[in-house]
Amino acid sequence: ADYFKLFSRRLNTTIKLYPTKTWSKTLEAVKNHDCDLVSLAKPSKKRSNYLNFTSPLLSFPYVIATKKDKFFIDNLEHELDKTYTVVRDYVAVGELREKYPQLNLIEVSTPAEGLQKVQSNEAFGYIGATAVIAFTLHQNSMTDIKIAGQLPWNFELGIATRNDEPLLNTVFQKAA
């Protein structure tokens, strides 16, 4: 929202928010042309079929959140026998399945749902971006969860625009 307020001022235009409840619904809305852009999204081969992306505006490491009593995870490859949650339709799902095909992943609708499964011992850990996990832990007063490890790649986010509107991507690339 803060980025769009800034872009709205820079572009001297109104940007209307199209609210959705989950990431999957956001992607569905842009595919269906209910909205024209996504404030922060990570590029992927699949998403490039219907979206263009600006250069990354933010970059966060992918991390693993576990219950506080778990040891630090210095290498995910040593913990592949565990179950992890990840948000459905996040690029991380494909990246994890490609790099670690034996990894047991439970796809969830929201980061809060994934972290709740860790709290209830339905999963060992939740994999996601540092900032998203920190925000979710704070918003939901989840004091029994910690960041216990970091993956070797980042969650790089730019603005995603419908690829049938290439000028829109150019405008937002310049506004960024």
Buried (B, 14 or more C-beta within 10 A) or exposed (E): EEBBEEBBEEEEEEBEEBEBEBBBBBBBBBBEEEBBBBBBBBBBEEBEEBBBBBEBBBEBBBBBBBBEEBEEBEEBEEBEEBBBBBBBBBBBBEBBEEEBEEBEBBBBBBBBBBBBBBBEEEBBBBBBBBBBBBEBBEEBEBEEBBBBBBBEEBBBBBBBBBBEBEEBBEBBBEBB
